Amino acid sequence: MGVLLAILLISGGNILYDLKLARVKYRGGGDWYNDPDVLPNLAKYINKHTNLKVDPKEYVVTFDNPDLFRFPILYLTGHGNIRLSEEEVKNLRNYLENGGFLYIDDDYGLDKYIRRELKKVFPEKKLVEIPFDHPIYHAFFDFKKGLPKIHEHYKGPPHGFGIFVKGRLAVFYTFNTNISDGWTPRHGDPPVKREEAFRMGTNIVLYSVVY
């Protein structure tokens, strides 16, 4: 347990956050809406295991909606295509450059499309592999070897990619693991895998508000 634990001890456990988690609704044909219980389930886990109080309601927002800036962390997933308008590209870049955080979880089939769209948002940047010593792997629970692998989409290890903005990890993209599938019982994952998924999800959320 890292920086967040120190903050909890110093403050006596009184966290002032009233954090809301938002799912991104996007165009292009991909199933942005799949597994609608994942964010509420993750919020309940965080509320049980930390002193951060997260609203268990799932909020839905589009990148061109001014309400985007009400949410410090956005969640995006799906199996297929995604296309961003010029307005969405501009608004998303503004959001990320001003402290927002975007978590993307490939649900098998999103990869080539999300890479194309992120290049529109930051044409001058690349998705880079996040090293295992980065705080996102240690924000609350300790993942010395990086991401846990929840589902086998492709042979080989899972990958955590990111885009840094002003030295801060602003986009975190998990590939070949499908962390968020572990936040729902629908896929029949064993308890140990679901626990790993919830723990990594907790790290992602806490990183977005602490770092």
C-alpha positions in Angstrom: 0.0 0.0 0.0 1.5 3.3 -1.1 0.8 7.0 -1.0 -2.9 6.6 -0.4 -2.4 4.7 2.8 -0.1 7.4 4.1 -2.8 10.0 3.3 -5.4 7.9 5.2 -3.2 7.6 8.2 -2.4 11.3 8.3 -6.1 12.3 7.9 -7.4 9.8 10.3 -9.2 8.1 7.4 -11.5 11.0 6.6 -11.5 11.2 2.9 -13.3 14.2 1.4 -13.8 12.8 -2.1 -17.3 12.3 -3.4 -16.1 10.3 -6.4 -18.4 9.4 -9.3 -17.3 6.9 -12.0 -18.4 7.5 -15.6 -18.6 5.2 -18.5 -17.9 6.7 -22.0 -20.6 6.3 -24.6 -19.1 6.5 -28.1 -20.0 6.3 -31.7 -18.8 3.8 -34.3 -20.7 0.7 -33.6 -18.8 -0.7 -30.6 -20.7 -2.1 -27.6 -19.7 0.7 -25.2 -22.6 -0.4 -22.9 -21.6 -4.0 -22.2 -21.7 -5.4 -18.6 -23.5 -2.4 -17.1 -22.8 -3.7 -13.5 -19.0 -3.4 -13.6 -18.7 0.2 -12.3 -21.3 -0.2 -9.5 -19.6 -3.5 -8.4 -16.1 -1.8 -8.5 -17.4 1.1 -6.4 -18.9 -1.2 -3.8 -15.5 -3.0 -3.6 -13.6 0.2 -3.1 -16.1 1.5 -0.5 -15.6 -1.8 1.4 -11.9 -2.0 1.3 -10.8 1.7 1.4 -11.9 4.9 3.0 -12.6 6.4 -0.3 -16.4 6.8 -0.8 -17.4 6.2 -4.4 -20.9 6.7 -5.8 -22.2 3.2 -6.7 -24.3 4.6 -9.6 -22.9 4.3 -13.1 -22.9 7.6 -14.9 -22.7 7.7 -18.7 -21.1 10.6 -20.6 -19.9 11.4 -24.1 -16.7 13.1 -24.9 -18.5 16.1 -26.4 -20.6 16.7 -23.3 -19.5 19.5 -20.9 -20.4 17.2 -18.0 -17.2 15.3 -18.9 -15.3 17.6 -16.6 -17.4 16.6 -13.5 -15.7 13.2 -13.5 -12.0 12.8 -12.6 -11.9 9.3 -14.1 -13.6 7.9 -17.3 -14.0 4.3 -18.2 -14.2 3.1 -21.8 -14.5 -0.5 -23.1 -16.0 -2.5 -25.9 -15.3 -5.2 -28.6 -15.5 -3.1 -31.8 -15.2 0.2 -33.6 -15.0 3.6 -32.1 -15.0 7.0 -33.9 -14.6 10.4 -32.4 -15.8 13.6 -33.9 -13.5 16.7 -34.2 -15.4 18.2 -31.2 -14.9 15.0 -29.1 -11.2 14.9 -30.0 -10.7 18.5 -28.9 -12.8 18.1 -25.7 -11.0 14.9 -24.7 -7.6 16.5 -25.2 -8.7 19.5 -23.1 -10.0 17.1 -20.4 -6.8 15.1 -20.2 -4.5 18.2 -20.3 -6.4 19.6 -17.3 -6.1 16.7 -15.0 -8.7 14.2 -16.2 -7.9 10.5 -16.4 -9.1 7.9 -19.0 -9.1 4.2 -18.4 -9.6 2.0 -21.4 -10.0 -1.8 -21.2 -9.9 -3.8 -24.4 -12.7 -6.3 -24.3 -11.2 -8.1 -27.4 -11.6 -6.3 -30.7 -11.2 -2.6 -29.6 -7.4 -2.4 -30.0 -6.8 -1.2 -33.6 -9.7 1.3 -33.3 -8.8 2.9 -30.0 -5.2 3.3 -31.1 -6.4 5.1 -34.2 -8.6 7.5 -32.3 -6.1 8.2 -29.6 -3.7 9.2 -32.3 -6.2 11.9 -33.3 -6.3 13.2 -29.7 -2.5 13.2 -29.3 -0.8 13.0 -32.8 2.5 13.9 -31.2 2.4 11.1 -28.6 2.6 7.3 -28.5 1.1 4.7 -26.3 4.0 3.4 -24.2 4.3 0.3 -22.0 4.0 1.2 -18.3 6.9 -0.1 -16.2 6.0 -2.4 -13.3 7.4 0.1 -10.7 4.9 2.8 -11.8 2.6 3.9 -9.0 -0.6 2.7 -10.8 0.6 -0.9 -9.9 1.2 0.0 -6.2 -1.3 2.8 -5.4 -3.1 0.6 -2.8 -2.6 -3.1 -3.6 0.9 -4.2 -4.7 1.3 -5.7 -8.2 5.0 -6.3 -8.5 4.7 -8.0 -11.9 2.2 -5.5 -13.4 -1.2 -6.4 -14.6 -3.0 -9.7 -13.6 -4.3 -11.6 -16.6 -8.1 -12.1 -16.2 -9.0 -13.5 -19.6 -6.9 -15.1 -22.3 -7.6 -13.1 -25.5 -4.2 -13.6 -27.1 -1.2 -15.7 -26.2 1.4 -14.0 -24.0 1.3 -11.6 -21.1 -1.1 -8.7 -20.5 0.0 -5.2 -21.3 -0.6 -1.9 -19.7 0.0 1.0 -22.0 -0.3 4.7 -21.3 -0.1 8.3 -22.6 1.6 10.8 -20.4 0.5 14.4 -20.3 2.8 17.0 -18.6 4.6 14.1 -17.0 1.4 12.5 -15.6 -0.1 9.3 -16.7 -3.4 10.5 -18.2 -4.5 7.5 -20.3 -4.2 4.0 -19.1 -5.0 1.2 -21.6 -5.1 -2.5 -20.6 -4.7 -5.1 -23.3 -4.9 -8.9 -23.3 -6.3 -9.1 -19.8 -9.8 -7.6 -19.7 -9.6 -6.4 -16.1 -13.2 -5.1 -16.1 -14.7 -8.4 -17.0 -13.6 -9.5 -13.5 -15.8 -6.9 -12.0 -19.0 -8.8 -12.9 -20.0 -12.4 -12.0 -21.4 -12.8 -15.5 -18.3 -14.5 -17.0 -17.9 -17.1 -14.3 -14.4 -16.2 -13.4 -13.0 -17.9 -10.3 -12.9 -15.9 -7.1 -9.1 -15.5 -7.2 -9.3 -13.9 -10.6 -12.1 -11.6 -9.6 -10.2 -10.5 -6.6 -7.2 -9.7 -8.7 -9.4 -7.7 -11.1 -11.1 -5.7 -8.3 -7.7 -5.0 -6.7 -6.2 -3.7 -9.9 -9.4 -1.7 -10.5 -9.0 -0.2 -7.1 -5.5 0.9 -7.9 -6.6 2.5 -11.1 -9.3 4.5 -9.5 -7.2 5.6 -6.5 -4.3 6.5 -8.8 -6.6 8.8 -10.8 -7.5 10.9 -7.7 -4.3 10.7 -5.6 -1.5 11.2 -8.2 
